[in-house]
Amino acid sequence: MKNRRWAGKRSGIAFGAVALILTALVVPYACAGTTGAVPFSGDNPSSGTRTVTIADITDFHGHIERGADNATAFTVADSHNPGNMIPVSTGDLVGGSPYESAVEKDQPTLDMAKAWGLTISAIGNHEFDRGVADFNNRIADPSNGIDWLCANASAANKSPDGLLSHVRDSTIRTVNGKRIGFVGALTDALGSVATPQITRDADLDERAVDAINRVARELKRSGKVDAVVALLHADASAAADIGRDVDVVYTGHSHAIKRGTTAGGAPIYEAGSFGRNMAVQDLIITGAGRRATVRVADVDLGNGTSHTAVDGVLGVDGLNAHPAQAAWMSAGAEENDEVSRAQHIYQASATYANHTGSAVIGTLASGVNFDKQGSDKHGNTVGVLVADANRESIMKHVYAGNRLPVIGFSNNGSLRTPRLDMNGDGKVTVREVDSLMALQFKAAHETLTGRDVKRVLAEQFRRDDGRLERRWLGISSNVTYRYAECGTAGESGNADAGVDTDSGADTNADADECAADEHAAVRIANLAVDGRPIADDDLVIIASNSYLLQGGDSYPAFRAGTNYGELDMPYSQPLHEYLAAHQGLTAVVAVPVGTQA
C-alpha cells in the first residue's frame, strides 16, 4: 500500500504508550445530534464487511500555521480506525498562501502534506498559480509523494509528453483488504479563475462530472475497486449529477461548509478552507468488486474537534493546543511523529519568513491604514492605493510620455489580506505587501479605447433581482466619471438618475446607449483622467495585473485591449516601489462613486 503512514508505520514501546493514551481519549462518535453516525464496531470478516475511513481537507492554501492541527486531526482519525484511514485533499493545497509558505514557493506546504501522510489530491485552480508547467514539474514531482488527479484534463495532456504528465485520472489504495478508487476533477469554470494561458495549458476537454462518471464507471464495472471516492474541486452544487458508481464525493473551491446528495444517492461534503475543517467518513464495505455494497457513516472524532452546522464536517482549528491532546503529546510520541514534524516545519518556515520579510519598505502617516473594506458608495482604500502604484510603475518602466492618459486598476480578488499594515505600527514590511498580494500574477499593461474603459467601469454594476449590485474595482485616483442606472423592463427605457463621482451632480442614462447593450446595468458618462475628458475613440494606457487584464474576476471588457505586455516583475513589485518612493503616506480616499438619486 502506497499510503504507508497509515499502515503500521508506528511501532515499538513509544507507539504502545501513545496508543494507550489515545484509547482513553477517543470517545464514541455517535454523539447526540449527529445524523447518520453509528458507533464504530470494527470489521466482520465472516460477512466480508470491512471499514475504511476517509479524512478530507480542501482549500488549505498553504496555511501551515494550522498544519499541526491537521496533523492532530489526521492522527485522531487514524486512531478511530487504526491503520485504515486515508487522508485526502480536494485541491488548492497550495497557492494564495500566507507569507510563511509563499516565500518558499509553497515547499513548506508540500513538506507539511508529506508529514501528514497525504498522498492523494485533486488539482485545484491555485495549483496552477505559477503556471501549468511549474505545477507539473515542481509541485507534482513524484518526490513530493502526492498522486494528483484531474480526469477532465485531456488524455493527450496527461501523456508522457504532455504538460500534465504527472497527473492521472484516478488512483487506487488497498486498505483493510478493500480496494478504494479515487477519481479527481477540476472546476469547469477554470477560465473564470485563471488566465487564458493557464486555461489553454490545462486543456480541460470534458465536463468535470462527465469525467468523474466515466472513470468511476470504468473502475467499478471492471471489478478493480470495491468503492469509489470522488474529489471534485468545484462547489458542492456542481456534484449533483454524479452517478451511482461513486460512493462519496468531496468538493471544494468555494471555501464553504456544505452537504448534499448526488443523483446516484451518494453524500457530498465540502469542508471549508484554510485547514480549519475536516470531513471524516467511514466507508463500510461488504463484498468485493461489482458486487460490493458501500454504506457511508459520518465520524465524530471528539477529542477537541468541534461540530459545524453540517453533519460530517468537523472543526479542527486549534485542535493541537486543545487540552484533550496534551496527554497524548506528553505520552512519548516519537520524535518524527506527524504532529511534531508539522510543528517543526512551521517553526522553521516562520523563522525564515520573519528574517526575509521584516525589512521595512514604507511608512504611513500617524493613524493611517489602507483597508479592503468597501461599501455601496465607495471602493476600498487599499484597492485605490494598488491602482495608483500600478499606474506609477507603468509610467516609470513602460510609458514615460504624457500624450496618452494612464489609468491604474486593481481587483479585490488579487488582494489577500484585509489591510495593508496588518499590525498597525505605521511601518509596511516586505511580508505585509507580499501577503496582501500573494498570488503569482505579473505586472501588466495594455491599451483600451475610451469606449472600452467605460465598458470596464460598467462591469462593476450588475442587476440582481431588480437591485443594482456593486463590486468595485480599485481605480487610480486620477479618474472621475458619472454613472446612471439603465431603465428596467416596464419602465419604458427611462433611466434612473446617477451621481457624478466628483461633484455629486445628477445625470440620466441615455435610453439608446443602454439599449445598445442589453446586459448593461448602468451607463458611464463624463469619464475624465487627470481632469481631461476622454472621448470614446481616445486611447488610454491601462496598468494592472496579468490576471485582470486577461479578463479575470469576470471583467471581460479588458480583453478588448491591444498592445498587451507583462513586466518581468510580480504584481506586488509596483506597490513595493510606490511605498519606497512615498514615505509617510496619508490615506487615499477612494473615488466616491455616488449613490443613485
C-alpha positions in Angstrom: 0.0 0.0 0.0 1.5 3.3 -1.1 0.0 5.2 1.9 2.5 3.7 4.4 2.0 6.3 7.1 -1.4 4.9 7.9 -0.5 1.2 7.7 1.5 0.3 10.8 4.4 2.8 10.3 4.5 3.5 14.0 5.8 0.7 16.2 7.6 -0.2 19.4 7.3 0.9 23.0 6.7 4.6 22.2 3.8 3.8 20.0 2.3 1.5 22.6 2.3 4.2 25.1 0.7 6.7 22.7 -1.9 4.1 21.7 -3.0 3.5 25.3 -3.4 7.3 25.8 -5.4 7.6 22.6 -7.6 4.7 23.5 -8.5 6.5 26.7 -9.1 9.8 24.9 -11.0 8.8 21.8 -14.7 8.9 22.5 -17.5 7.1 20.7 -18.7 9.2 17.8 -22.4 8.6 17.9 -23.0 11.9 19.7 -26.4 13.4 20.1 -27.4 15.4 17.0 -25.0 13.7 14.6 -27.3 12.4 11.9 -26.4 9.1 10.3 -23.4 8.3 12.6 -23.1 4.9 14.1 -20.5 3.7 16.7 -17.5 2.0 15.1 -17.8 -1.7 15.8 -14.9 -3.0 13.9 -15.0 -5.4 11.0 -17.0 -8.5 10.4 -14.8 -10.8 8.3 -17.4 -13.5 8.2 -19.7 -11.3 6.2 -16.9 -9.7 4.2 -17.5 -6.3 5.8 -14.6 -4.0 6.5 -14.4 -0.3 7.2 -12.1 2.2 5.6 -12.0 5.8 6.9 -11.6 8.9 4.7 -10.5 12.2 6.1 -10.7 15.2 3.7 -9.4 18.7 3.7 -9.8 21.3 1.0 -8.5 24.7 0.0 -5.7 24.6 2.6 -3.9 27.4 0.6 -0.6 26.9 2.4 -1.9 27.8 5.9 0.9 25.9 7.5 0.2 27.7 10.8 -2.6 25.2 11.1 -0.5 22.3 10.0 -0.2 20.8 13.4 -4.0 21.0 13.9 -4.5 19.0 10.8 -1.7 16.5 11.7 -3.5 16.0 15.0 -6.9 15.6 13.3 -5.5 13.0 10.9 -3.8 11.2 13.7 -7.0 11.1 15.8 -8.9 9.9 12.7 -6.4 7.1 12.3 -6.8 6.1 16.0 -10.6 5.8 15.3 -9.8 3.0 12.7 -6.1 2.2 13.2 -4.1 1.7 10.1 -7.2 2.0 7.9 -7.5 5.8 7.4 -6.7 7.6 4.2 -6.1 11.4 4.2 -7.1 13.3 1.0 -7.2 16.8 -0.3 -9.8 18.3 -2.7 -7.4 20.8 -4.2 -5.9 24.3 -3.7 -3.5 22.7 -1.2 -1.0 25.4 -2.3 -1.4 28.9 -3.9 -2.6 32.2 -2.5 -0.7 31.2 0.6 0.4 33.1 3.7 3.9 34.5 3.6 5.5 31.7 5.6 4.7 29.2 2.8 4.6 31.6 -0.2 8.1 33.0 0.3 9.5 29.5 -0.3 7.1 28.8 -3.3 4.9 26.6 -1.1 7.6 23.9 -0.5 6.8 24.1 3.3 3.2 23.1 2.5 4.3 20.2 0.4 6.6 19.1 3.2 3.7 19.5 5.6 1.5 17.3 3.4 4.2 14.6 3.4 4.3 14.9 7.2 0.6 14.2 7.4 0.9 11.2 5.1 -1.2 12.9 2.4 -0.7 11.1 -0.9 -3.9 11.9 -2.9 -5.3 15.2 -4.1 -7.5 16.6 -6.8 -6.0 19.6 -8.6 -7.3 23.0 -7.7 -7.0 26.1 -9.8 -4.5 27.6 -7.5 -2.1 24.7 -8.0 -1.5 26.4 -11.4 -0.7 29.9 -9.9 2.9 29.7 -11.2 1.8 28.1 -14.5 0.9 24.6 -15.6 4.5 23.6 -16.3 5.6 24.7 -12.8 2.8 22.6 -11.3 3.7 19.5 -13.2 7.5 19.8 -12.9 7.8 21.0 -9.3 4.6 20.6 -7.3 3.6 17.3 -8.9 7.1 16.0 -8.8 6.8 12.4 -7.6 9.3 13.1 -4.8 6.6 15.1 -3.1 4.6 11.8 -2.8 1.2 13.0 -3.9 -0.9 11.4 -6.7 -2.6 14.5 -8.4 -5.9 13.7 -10.0 -7.7 15.5 -12.8 -9.9 13.3 -15.0 -11.3 16.1 -17.1 -7.8 17.2 -18.4 -7.3 15.8 -21.9 -5.6 12.4 -22.2 -3.0 13.9 -24.5 -2.0 16.4 -21.8 -1.5 13.6 -19.4 0.6 11.5 -21.8 4.4 11.3 -21.1 5.0 14.3 -23.4 2.1 16.4 -22.1 2.2 19.4 -19.8 0.4 17.3 -17.1 2.5 14.2 -17.5 2.5 13.7 -13.7 -1.3 13.8 -13.4 -3.7 10.9 -13.7 -7.5 10.3 -13.8 -7.6 8.0 -10.8 -5.6 6.1 -8.2 -6.3 3.0 -6.1 -5.4 2.3 -2.5 -5.8 -1.2 -0.9 -6.7 -0.7 2.8 -8.1 -3.1 5.3 -8.5 -5.7 2.5 -10.6 -3.3 0.4 -9.7 -1.5 -2.8 -10.7 2.2 -2.8 -10.6 4.0 -6.1 -10.1 7.8 -6.1 -11.1 10.0 -9.1 -10.5 13.7 -9.2 -11.6 16.6 -11.4 -11.2 20.4 -11.7 -13.9 23.0 -11.9 -15.4 23.6 -15.4 -15.1 27.3 -14.6 -11.3 27.4 -14.8 -11.5 30.1 -17.4 -13.1 32.5 -15.0 -10.5 32.0 -12.3 -7.3 31.5 -14.3 -5.5 33.3 -17.1 -6.3 32.3 -20.7 -2.8 30.8 -20.9 -3.3 28.6 -17.9 -6.7 27.6 -19.2 -5.2 26.6 -22.6 -2.3 24.7 -21.0 -4.6 22.8 -18.6 -6.7 21.7 -21.6 -9.8 20.6 -19.8 -11.7 18.8 -22.6 -14.6 17.2 -20.7 -17.2 18.3 -18.2 -15.9 17.5 -14.7 -19.0 15.5 -13.7 -18.9 13.6 -17.0 -15.2 12.7 -16.5 -15.9 11.5 -12.9 -18.8 9.4 -14.0 -16.8 7.9 -16.9 -13.8 7.0 -14.7 -15.9 5.8 -11.8 -17.9 3.5 -14.2 -14.7 2.0 -15.6 -13.3 1.4 -12.1 -16.5 -0.1 -10.7 -17.6 -2.2 -13.6 -14.2 -3.6 -14.3 -14.2 -5.0 -10.8 -10.9 -3.2 -10.0 -12.3 -1.5 -6.9 -14.8 -2.1 -4.1 -15.6 1.6 -3.5 -15.1 4.9 -5.4 -14.4 8.3 -3.8 -14.7 11.4 -6.0 -12.6 14.6 -5.3 -14.1 17.5 -7.2 -12.5 20.9 -7.0 -15.8 22.8 -7.5 -18.7 23.9 -5.3 -20.8 21.1 -3.8 -23.7 22.0 -6.1 -21.5 21.1 -9.1 -21.5 17.4 -8.0 -25.3 17.0 -8.2 -25.2 15.0 -11.5 -22.6 12.5 -10.3 -24.0 8.9 -10.8 -24.4 5.8 -8.9 -20.8 4.5 -9.4 -19.5 7.0 -6.9 -20.0 6.2 -3.2 -18.9 9.5 -1.6 -18.0 13.0 -3.0 -15.7 15.6 -1.5 -15.8 19.1 -3.1 -14.1 22.5 -2.6 -13.3 25.8 -4.3 -16.0 27.9 -2.7 -14.5 27.8 0.9 -17.9 26.8 2.2 -19.1 24.1 4.6 -21.8 22.2 2.7 -23.5 18.9 2.3 -25.6 17.5 -0.4 -26.6 14.3 -2.3 -25.7 13.2 -5.8 -28.1 11.9 -8.4 -26.8 8.5 -7.6 -27.6 8.9 -3.9 -24.0 9.4 -2.6 -23.4 12.1 0.1 -21.5 15.2 -0.9 -19.2 17.1 1.6 -17.5 20.5 1.3 -15.1 21.1 4.2 -14.4 24.8 4.3 -10.9 26.1 3.9 -7.5 27.1 5.3 -7.2 23.9 7.4 -10.0 24.9 9.8 -12.3 22.0 8.9 -12.1 18.3 8.0 -14.7 15.9 6.7 -14.4 12.4 8.1 -16.4 9.4 7.0 -16.4 5.7 7.3 -16.9 3.6 4.2 -18.4 0.3 5.5 -17.9 -2.1 2.6 -19.4 -5.5 2.2 -18.3 -7.8 -0.6 -15.9 -7.0 -3.4 -15.8 -5.6 -6.9 -19.0 -5.2 -8.8 -21.0 -7.0 -6.1 -19.7 -4.7 -3.3 -22.1 -2.6 -1.3 -20.9 0.6 0.5 -22.5 2.5 3.3 -21.2 5.9 4.3 -21.3 6.9 8.0 -20.2 10.3 9.4 -17.5 10.2 12.1 -17.4 12.4 15.1 -13.8 12.3 16.4 -14.4 14.1 19.7 -11.0 14.9 21.4 -11.3 18.6 20.9 -12.8 18.6 17.4 -16.0 20.7 17.2 -19.3 20.3 15.4 -20.1 22.5 12.5 -23.6 23.2 11.1 -23.0 20.4 8.7 -23.0 16.8 9.8 -19.8 15.0 8.8 -17.7 18.2 8.7 -15.7 18.9 11.9 -14.0 22.0 13.2 -10.3 21.3 13.8 -8.9 24.9 14.2 -6.8 25.0 17.4 -7.1 21.2 17.9 -3.4 20.7 18.6 -3.5 23.0 21.5 -6.7 21.6 22.9 -6.4 20.0 26.4 -7.5 16.7 25.1 -4.2 16.5 23.1 -1.9 17.4 26.0 -1.8 13.9 27.5 -1.1 12.4 24.1 1.7 14.8 23.3 3.3 14.1 26.7 3.0 10.3 26.4 6.2 9.8 24.5 5.2 10.5 20.9 8.1 9.6 18.5 10.4 12.5 17.6 9.4 12.0 13.9 5.7 11.8 14.8 3.4 13.5 12.3 2.4 16.3 14.7 5.9 17.0 15.8 7.1 17.1 12.3 4.3 19.5 11.3 5.3 21.8 14.2 8.9 21.7 13.2 8.2 22.5 9.6 6.1 25.6 10.6 8.6 26.8 13.1 11.5 26.6 10.6 9.4 28.3 7.9 8.2 31.1 10.3 11.8 31.8 11.3 12.9 32.1 7.7 9.8 34.2 6.8 10.5 36.6 9.7 14.1 37.0 8.6 13.2 37.7 4.9 10.0 39.6 5.5 10.9 42.0 8.3 12.5 44.7 6.1 10.5 48.0 6.2 9.8 49.3 2.7 7.4 52.2 3.5 5.8 54.2 6.3 2.3 55.6 6.9 1.2 58.8 8.5 0.0 58.5 12.1 -3.3 56.8 12.4 -3.5 55.9 8.7 -4.1 52.5 7.2 -5.4 51.1 3.9 -8.1 48.5 4.1 -10.1 46.3 1.8 -13.5 47.0 3.4 -15.6 49.0 0.9 -19.2 50.0 0.8 -22.1 50.5 -1.6 -20.9 54.1 -2.0 -17.1 53.7 -2.1 -14.4 51.4 -3.3 -11.7 50.3 -0.8 -8.7 52.4 0.0 -6.1 49.6 -0.4 -7.5 48.9 -3.9 -7.0 52.6 -4.9 -3.5 52.6 -3.5 -2.6 49.5 -5.5 -4.1 51.0 -8.6 -2.1 54.2 -8.1 1.0 52.1 -7.7 0.3 50.2 -10.9 -0.2 53.4 -12.8 3.1 54.9 -11.5 5.0 51.7 -12.3 3.9 51.6 -15.9 4.7 55.3 -16.3 8.2 54.6 -14.9 9.0 51.4 -16.7 7.0 51.4 -19.9 5.5 54.8 -20.9 7.2 58.0 -19.8 5.2 60.3 -22.0 2.1 62.4 -21.3 0.3 62.2 -24.7 -1.8 59.3 -23.6 -3.6 59.1 -20.3 -2.8 56.2 -17.9 -5.2 54.5 -15.6 -4.3 52.0 -12.9 -6.7 49.2 -11.8 -6.7 46.5 -9.2 -9.3 43.8 -8.3 -10.4 42.6 -4.9 -9.6 39.0 -5.8 -5.9 39.8 -6.1 -5.8 41.3 -2.6 -5.5 38.6 0.1 -5.3 40.3 3.5 -7.9 42.7 5.0 -5.5 45.7 5.2 -2.0 46.8 4.2 -0.4 47.5 7.6 -1.6 44.3 9.4 -0.1 45.1 12.8 -1.0 48.8 12.6 2.5 50.0 13.6 2.8 52.5 10.7 5.6 50.6 9.1 4.9 48.5 6.0 7.2 45.5 5.6 8.0 43.1 2.7 5.9 40.5 4.5 2.9 42.7 4.7 3.0 43.7 1.0 3.7 40.2 -0.2 0.9 38.8 2.0 -1.5 41.3 0.6 -0.5 40.3 -3.0 0.3 36.6 -2.6 -0.8 35.4 -6.0 1.6 34.8 -8.8 0.4 37.4 -11.3 2.7 39.7 -13.2 2.6 43.5 -13.5 1.0 44.1 -16.9 -0.3 46.8 -19.2 -2.5 47.2 -22.3 -4.2 49.9 -24.4 -8.0 50.4 -24.4 -10.2 52.9 -26.1 -12.3 55.3 -24.0 -15.4 53.3 -25.0 -13.8 50.1 -23.7 -12.8 51.8 -20.4 -16.4 52.8 -20.0 -17.4 49.1 -20.5 -14.9 48.1 -17.8 -16.3 50.6 -15.4 -19.9 49.5 -16.2 -18.9 45.9 -15.4 -18.7 47.0 -11.7 -22.5 47.0 -11.7 -24.9 44.2 -12.1 -28.6 43.6 -11.6 -29.7 41.0 -9.0 -33.4 40.5 -8.6 -34.0 44.0 -9.8 -31.5 45.6 -7.5 -28.3 47.3 -8.6 -25.3 45.3 -7.1 -21.8 46.9 -7.0 -18.4 45.3 -6.9 -15.9 48.0 -7.0 -12.6 47.8 -8.8 -9.6 49.7 -7.4 -9.3 52.6 -9.8 -6.4 55.1 -9.7 -7.2 58.4 -8.0 -6.7 60.4 -11.2 -10.0 59.1 -12.6 -13.5 60.6 -12.4 -16.7 59.5 -14.1 -20.5 59.5 -13.7 -22.9 56.6 -13.9 -26.6 56.3 -14.3 -28.7 53.2 -13.9 -30.3 51.9 -17.1 -34.1 51.5 -17.0 -35.5 48.1 -16.2 -38.3 46.3 -18.0 -41.6 48.0 -17.6 -40.1 51.5 -17.2 -40.3 52.4 -20.9 -36.5 52.6 -21.0 -36.3 55.5 -18.7 -33.2 55.6 -16.6 -32.8 56.5 -13.0 -30.5 59.3 -12.0 -26.9 58.8 -11.3 -24.3 60.8 -9.4 -21.1 62.4 -10.6 -18.2 60.8 -8.8 -16.6 64.1 -8.1 -19.3 66.7 -8.0 -22.4 64.8 -7.0 -24.4 66.3 -9.9 -27.3 64.2 -11.2 -27.2 62.6 -14.7 -29.7 60.5 -16.6 -28.8 57.4 -18.6 -29.4 57.7 -22.3 -32.0 55.1 -23.2 -30.4 54.5 -26.7 -27.0 53.9 -25.2 -28.4 51.5 -22.6 -30.3 49.6 -25.3 -27.1 49.1 -27.2 -26.0 46.6 -24.6 -29.0 44.6 -23.2 -26.8 43.3 -20.3 -25.7 46.8 -19.2 -26.9 47.8 -15.7 -25.5 51.3 -16.0 -24.3 53.9 -18.5 -20.9 55.5 -17.8 -20.6 59.2 -18.7 -18.2 62.2 -18.2 -15.1 60.0 -18.0 -12.1 62.1 -17.3 -8.4 61.3 -16.5 -6.3 63.9 -14.8 -9.2 66.3 -15.4 -9.1 65.7 -19.2 -12.3 64.4 -20.8 -12.0 61.0 -22.5 -13.8 60.5 -25.8 -14.9 57.1 -26.9 -12.2 56.9 -29.6 -9.4 58.2 -27.4 -6.6 55.7 -26.4 -5.9 55.0 -22.8 -3.0 53.0 -21.3 -4.2 50.6 -18.6 -1.9 49.4 -15.8 -2.8 46.4 -13.7 -2.0 42.7 -13.1 -1.9 40.0 -15.7 -4.9 38.2 -14.5 -7.3 41.1 -14.5 -6.1 42.4 -17.9 -6.8 39.0 -19.4 -10.5 39.2 -18.3 -10.1 37.7 -14.8 -12.6 38.1 -12.0 -15.4 38.4 -14.6 -14.2 41.6 -16.2 -14.2 40.5 -19.9 -14.1 44.1 -21.2 -10.4 44.2 -20.5 -9.9 41.5 -23.3 -10.6 44.2 -25.9 -7.2 45.7 -25.1 -4.3 45.9 -27.6 -0.5 46.0 -27.1 -0.8 43.8 -24.1 2.5 43.3 -22.3 3.8 41.9 -19.0 6.7 43.3 -17.0 9.4 41.0 -15.7 8.2 41.5 -12.1 5.5 40.1 -9.8 2.3 42.2 -9.4 3.4 43.2 -5.9 6.5 45.0 -7.1 4.8 48.2 -8.2 3.5 48.6 -4.6 7.0 47.9 -3.2 8.3 50.7 -5.4 5.4 53.1 -4.7 5.8 52.7 -0.9 9.5 53.3 -1.1 9.0 56.5 -3.1 6.2 57.9 -1.0 7.1 57.7 2.7 4.6 58.8 5.3 1.6 58.1 3.1 -1.7 59.6 4.0 -4.9 57.7 3.3 -6.0 57.8 -0.3 -9.8 58.4 -0.3 -11.4 56.1 -2.7 -13.0 57.8 -5.7 -16.5 58.5 -4.3 -18.7 56.6 -6.7 -22.0 58.1 -5.7 -25.4 56.5 -4.9 -28.4 56.6 -7.1 -30.6 59.7 -6.8 
